[in-house]
Amino acid sequence: MKETMNFIKQENSILLDPWLTRDEAMKLLKIESRTRLQSIRDSGKIKVSKVEGSNKHILYERKSILEVIEAGIVSPENPQQ
């Protein structure tokens, strides 16, 4: 299973943007609350980047989201972790 996951991540990393919008990050994490996403972000569990010239526009690193899901740190099945 882990080998398959790694293969998919490698193949998709070429095609997928490494940075996600808020809505894309929430969809990948399977959470509906912006407050929950902010809590995860504030805890430092996922990497973020602020768009230059904008205090409000934040992008979320796809790789770090996949890593926390895989490690069970934040589970889409139980996003309250």
C-alpha positions in Angstrom: 0.0 0.0 0.0 2.7 2.5 1.0 4.7 1.7 -2.3 1.5 2.4 -4.3 0.9 5.7 -2.4 4.5 6.8 -3.1 4.2 5.9 -6.7 1.0 7.9 -7.1 2.5 10.9 -5.3 5.6 10.8 -7.5 3.5 10.5 -10.7 1.0 13.2 -9.6 3.7 15.6 -8.4 4.7 16.2 -12.0 1.1 17.1 -13.0 -0.3 18.7 -9.8 0.4 22.1 -8.5 2.5 21.8 -5.3 0.5 24.6 -3.7 -3.3 24.5 -3.0 -5.9 27.2 -2.4 -7.9 27.1 0.9 -10.8 25.3 -0.8 -8.5 22.7 -2.4 -6.7 22.1 1.0 -10.0 21.6 2.8 -11.2 19.2 0.1 -8.0 17.1 0.3 -8.3 17.1 4.1 -12.0 16.4 3.9 -12.9 19.2 6.3 -15.6 21.8 5.9 -14.7 24.3 8.6 -12.3 27.2 7.7 -11.7 27.5 11.5 -10.5 23.8 11.6 -8.1 24.5 8.6 -6.8 27.6 10.4 -6.2 25.6 13.6 -4.2 23.0 11.6 -2.3 25.7 9.9 -1.6 27.6 13.2 -0.3 24.3 14.8 2.4 24.1 12.2 1.3 20.7 10.9 1.1 21.8 7.3 3.4 24.2 5.4 1.9 27.4 4.1 3.0 30.4 2.0 1.5 33.8 2.0 1.1 35.4 -1.5 3.4 38.4 -1.7 1.4 41.6 -1.4 -1.6 40.0 0.2 -2.0 39.3 3.9 -5.1 37.3 3.3 -4.2 35.0 0.5 -2.5 31.8 1.8 -1.5 28.8 -0.1 -1.1 25.3 1.4 1.7 22.9 0.5 0.2 19.7 -1.1 3.1 17.6 0.0 2.8 18.5 3.7 -0.9 17.8 3.7 -0.4 14.4 2.2 2.4 13.7 4.7 0.1 14.6 7.7 -2.7 12.4 6.3 -0.3 9.5 5.7 1.2 9.8 9.2 -2.3 10.0 10.7 -1.5 13.4 12.3 -4.6 14.8 10.6 -6.9 12.1 9.2 -9.6 12.9 6.6 -11.7 10.2 8.4 -11.3 12.0 11.7 -10.4 15.6 11.0 -10.8 16.6 14.7 -7.3 15.3 15.5 
